[in-house]
Structure formats: structure tokens, C-alpha cells
């Protein structure tokens, strides 16, 4: 059994994560910084599902590891746009 953990955005990722997951976390953080998002006080939460890391940021962004391909998938939350022009 593996225990999860929590760390602040911009902090050091927990040891034992696959390198591609670390790269994915870094990419998310760099994108948030580039768009000027205020991430003060945000944290990542690491849980283990079937011995694979699942990492979620407080805005709903999720990073999942695919062991068979040694890849990481980033899923970002969908933001509803206020569209004043309704096309019907």
C-alpha cells in the first residue's frame, strides 16, 4: 500500500514518481505561470490508484500515469464560457 501526499504548487514533487509525471506537473505549473494565474495557496494532491499515481491540482487539473506507455496525460477542467450570443 502506498500513501498519497500533498505539496504546494511550485514545490518539490514527492519522490518515487515516474519522470514523465514530474514533467507533466512542471508543464502545468509553467502554463499557469505564463497565463498569469494566481495560484497562491494552491496544492497538488497525490493519490495512488491501482499502484499508479493520480495527481490533482486544486483547480481540477488531473495528471494520470499510463505505465504501459510510460506516459502522462493531463486533463484540464472545462471552463464554461459566458456566451452572450446564443446561436439557435
MARBA-3410 file (N, C-alpha, C, O; in Angstrom, 1 decimal):
88
0.8,-1.2,0.0,0.0,0.0,0.0,0.9,1.2,0.0,1.9,1.3,0.7 ~ 0.5,2.2,-0.8,1.3,3.5,-0.9,0.4,4.6,-0.4,-0.8,4.7,-0.7 ~ 0.9,5.5,0.4,0.2,6.6,0.9,0.4,7.8,-0.1,1.5,7.9,-0.7 ~ -0.6,8.6,-0.2,-0.5,9.8,-1.0,0.1,10.9,-0.2,0.5,10.7,0.9 ~ 0.2,12.1,-0.9,0.7,13.2,-0.2,0.2,14.5,-0.8,-0.6,14.4,-1.8
0.6,15.6,-0.3,0.1,16.9,-0.8,1.3,17.8,-0.7,2.1,17.8,0.3 ~ 1.4,18.7,-1.7,2.5,19.7,-1.7,2.1,20.9,-2.5,1.2,20.9,-3.3 ~ 2.7,22.0,-2.1,2.3,23.3,-2.8,2.7,23.4,-4.2,3.8,22.8,-4.6 ~ 1.9,24.1,-5.0,2.3,24.3,-6.4,3.7,25.1,-6.4,3.9,26.0,-5.6 ~ 4.6,24.6,-7.2,5.9,25.2,-7.3,6.9,24.5,-6.3,8.1,24.7,-6.4
6.4,23.6,-5.5,7.2,22.9,-4.5,7.8,21.6,-5.2,7.6,21.3,-6.3 ~ 8.6,20.9,-4.4,9.2,19.7,-4.8,8.2,18.5,-4.9,7.5,18.3,-3.9 ~ 8.2,17.9,-6.0,7.2,16.7,-6.1,7.7,15.6,-5.2,8.9,15.4,-5.0 ~ 6.8,14.7,-4.8,7.2,13.6,-3.9,8.2,12.7,-4.7,8.1,12.5,-5.9 ~ 9.1,12.0,-4.0,10.0,11.1,-4.6,9.2,9.8,-5.0,8.2,9.5,-4.5
9.7,9.1,-6.0,9.1,7.9,-6.5,8.1,8.0,-7.6,7.6,7.0,-8.1 ~ 7.9,9.3,-8.1,7.0,9.5,-9.2,7.8,9.2,-10.5,9.0,9.5,-10.6 ~ 7.1,8.6,-11.5,7.8,8.5,-12.8,8.2,9.8,-13.4,7.5,10.8,-13.1 ~ 9.3,9.9,-14.1,9.8,11.1,-14.6,8.8,11.9,-15.5,8.8,13.1,-15.4 ~ 8.1,11.1,-16.3,7.1,11.8,-17.2,6.0,12.5,-16.4,5.4,13.5,-16.9
5.7,12.0,-15.2,4.7,12.6,-14.4,5.3,13.9,-13.8,4.6,14.9,-13.8 ~ 6.5,13.9,-13.4,7.2,15.1,-13.0,7.2,16.2,-14.1,6.9,17.4,-13.8 ~ 7.5,15.8,-15.3,7.5,16.7,-16.4,6.1,17.3,-16.7,6.0,18.5,-16.9 ~ 5.0,16.4,-16.5,3.7,16.9,-16.7,3.3,17.9,-15.7,2.7,18.9,-16.0 ~ 3.6,17.7,-14.4,3.4,18.6,-13.3,4.1,19.9,-13.6,3.5,21.0,-13.5
5.3,19.9,-14.0,6.1,21.1,-14.4,5.4,21.9,-15.5,5.3,23.1,-15.5 ~ 4.9,21.1,-16.5,4.3,21.8,-17.7,3.0,22.5,-17.3,2.8,23.6,-17.7 ~ 2.2,21.9,-16.4,1.0,22.6,-15.9,1.4,23.8,-15.1,0.8,24.9,-15.3 ~ 2.4,23.7,-14.2,2.8,24.9,-13.4,3.3,26.0,-14.3,3.0,27.2,-14.1 ~ 4.1,25.7,-15.3,4.7,26.7,-16.2,3.5,27.4,-17.0,3.6,28.6,-17.2
2.5,26.6,-17.5,1.4,27.2,-18.2,0.6,28.1,-17.4,0.3,29.2,-17.8 ~ 0.4,27.7,-16.1,-0.4,28.6,-15.2,0.4,29.9,-15.0,-0.2,31.0,-14.9 ~ 1.7,29.8,-14.8,2.5,31.0,-14.6,2.5,31.9,-15.8,2.4,33.1,-15.7 ~ 2.6,31.3,-17.0,2.6,32.0,-18.3,1.4,32.8,-18.5,1.4,33.9,-19.1 ~ 0.2,32.3,-18.1,-1.1,33.0,-18.3,-1.4,33.9,-17.1,-2.4,34.6,-17.2
-0.5,34.0,-16.1,-0.7,34.9,-15.0,-1.8,34.5,-14.0,-2.3,35.3,-13.3 ~ -2.0,33.2,-13.9,-3.0,32.7,-13.0,-2.5,32.8,-11.6,-1.3,32.5,-11.3 ~ -3.3,33.3,-10.7,-2.9,33.5,-9.3,-3.1,32.1,-8.6,-4.2,31.7,-8.3 ~ -2.0,31.5,-8.3,-2.0,30.1,-7.7,-1.6,30.1,-6.3,-1.2,29.1,-5.7 ~ -1.6,31.3,-5.7,-1.2,31.5,-4.2,-2.1,30.5,-3.4,-3.3,30.5,-3.4
-1.4,29.6,-2.7,-2.1,28.7,-1.8,-2.6,27.4,-2.4,-3.2,26.6,-1.7 ~ -2.4,27.3,-3.7,-2.8,26.0,-4.4,-1.9,24.9,-4.0,-0.7,25.1,-3.8 ~ -2.5,23.7,-4.0,-1.7,22.5,-3.7,-2.0,21.4,-4.7,-3.1,21.3,-5.3 ~ -1.1,20.5,-4.9,-1.3,19.2,-5.6,-1.6,18.2,-4.6,-1.1,18.2,-3.5 ~ -2.4,17.2,-5.0,-2.8,16.1,-4.1,-2.4,14.8,-4.9,-3.0,14.6,-6.0
-1.6,14.0,-4.3,-1.2,12.7,-4.9,-2.0,11.6,-4.3,-1.9,11.4,-3.1 ~ -2.6,10.7,-5.1,-3.2,9.5,-4.6,-2.7,8.4,-5.5,-2.3,8.6,-6.6 ~ -2.8,7.2,-5.0,-2.4,6.0,-5.8,-3.6,5.2,-6.1,-4.3,4.8,-5.2 ~ -3.8,4.9,-7.4,-4.9,4.1,-7.8,-4.4,2.9,-8.6,-3.7,3.1,-9.6 ~ -4.6,1.7,-8.0,-4.0,0.5,-8.6,-2.5,0.6,-8.8,-2.0,0.3,-9.9
-1.8,1.2,-7.8,-0.4,1.4,-7.8,0.1,2.4,-8.8,1.3,2.4,-9.1 ~ -0.8,3.2,-9.4,-0.4,4.2,-10.3,-0.7,5.6,-9.7,-1.8,5.8,-9.1 ~ 0.2,6.6,-9.9,-0.1,7.9,-9.3,-1.2,8.7,-10.1,-1.2,8.6,-11.3 ~ -2.0,9.3,-9.3,-3.0,10.2,-9.9,-2.8,11.5,-9.1,-2.9,11.5,-7.9 ~ -2.6,12.6,-9.8,-2.2,13.9,-9.2,-3.3,14.9,-9.6,-3.5,15.1,-10.8
-3.9,15.6,-8.6,-4.9,16.6,-8.9,-4.5,17.9,-8.3,-4.1,18.0,-7.1 ~ -4.7,19.0,-9.1,-4.5,20.3,-8.6,-5.8,20.9,-8.2,-6.9,20.4,-8.6 ~ -5.8,21.9,-7.3,-7.0,22.4,-6.7,-8.0,23.0,-7.8,-9.1,23.2,-7.5 ~ -7.5,23.3,-9.0,-8.4,23.8,-10.0,-9.1,22.7,-10.8,-9.9,23.0,-11.7 ~ -8.8,21.5,-10.4,-9.4,20.3,-11.1,-8.5,19.7,-12.2,-8.9,18.7,-12.8
-7.3,20.2,-12.4,-6.4,19.6,-13.4,-5.9,18.3,-12.8,-5.6,18.2,-11.6 ~ -5.9,17.3,-13.7,-5.5,15.9,-13.2,-4.4,15.4,-14.1,-4.5,15.5,-15.3 ~ -3.4,14.8,-13.5,-2.3,14.2,-14.2,-2.4,12.7,-13.9,-2.3,12.3,-12.7 ~ -2.5,11.8,-14.9,-2.5,10.4,-14.7,-1.4,9.7,-15.5,-0.9,10.2,-16.5 ~ -0.9,8.7,-14.9,0.3,7.9,-15.4,-0.2,6.7,-16.1,-1.0,5.9,-15.6
0.3,6.4,-17.4,0.0,5.2,-18.1,1.3,4.4,-18.1,2.2,4.7,-18.9 ~ 1.3,3.4,-17.3,2.6,2.6,-17.2,2.9,1.8,-18.4,4.1,1.7,-18.7 ~ 2.0,1.3,-19.2,2.3,0.5,-20.4,3.0,1.4,-21.4,3.7,0.8,-22.2 ~ 2.7,2.7,-21.5,3.3,3.5,-22.5,4.4,4.5,-21.8,5.0,5.2,-22.5 ~ 4.5,4.4,-20.5,5.4,5.3,-19.8,5.1,6.8,-20.2,6.0,7.5,-20.6
3.8,7.1,-20.1,3.4,8.5,-20.5,2.5,9.0,-19.4,1.9,8.3,-18.5 ~ 2.3,10.3,-19.5,1.4,11.0,-18.5,0.4,11.8,-19.3,0.7,12.4,-20.4 ~ -0.9,11.8,-18.9,-1.9,12.5,-19.5,-2.4,13.6,-18.6,-2.7,13.4,-17.4 ~ -2.5,14.8,-19.1,-3.0,16.0,-18.4,-4.4,16.2,-18.8,-4.7,16.4,-20.0 ~ -5.3,16.3,-17.9,-6.7,16.6,-18.1,-7.0,17.9,-17.4,-7.0,18.0,-16.2
-7.4,18.9,-18.1,-7.7,20.2,-17.5,-9.2,20.4,-17.4,-10.0,19.9,-18.2 ~ -9.7,21.1,-16.4,-11.1,21.3,-16.2,-11.7,22.1,-17.3,-11.1,23.0,-17.9 ~ -12.9,21.8,-17.6,-13.7,22.6,-18.7,-14.2,23.8,-18.0,-14.9,23.8,-17.0 ~ -14.0,25.0,-18.7,-14.4,26.2,-18.2,-15.6,26.7,-19.1,-15.4,26.9,-20.3 ~ -16.7,26.9,-18.5,-17.9,27.3,-19.3,-17.7,28.8,-19.7,-17.4,29.6,-18.8
-17.9,29.0,-20.9,-17.8,30.4,-21.4,-19.1,31.1,-21.4,-20.2,30.5,-21.7 ~ -19.1,32.3,-20.9,-20.3,33.1,-20.9,-20.5,33.7,-22.3,-19.8,34.6,-22.7 ~ -21.4,33.1,-23.1,-21.6,33.5,-24.5,-22.9,34.3,-24.6,-24.0,33.7,-24.5 ~ -22.8,35.6,-24.8,-23.9,36.4,-24.9,-24.7,36.2,-26.2,-25.9,36.4,-26.3 ~ -24.0,35.7,-27.2,-24.6,35.4,-28.5,-25.0,34.0,-28.5,-24.2,33.1,-28.7
-26.3,33.8,-28.3,-26.8,32.4,-28.4,-27.3,32.1,-29.8,-28.2,32.8,-30.3 ~ -26.7,31.2,-30.5,-27.0,30.8,-31.8,-27.9,29.6,-31.8,-27.5,28.5,-31.5 ~ -29.1,29.8,-32.2,-30.1,28.8,-32.2,-30.7,28.7,-33.6,-31.5,27.8,-33.8
END
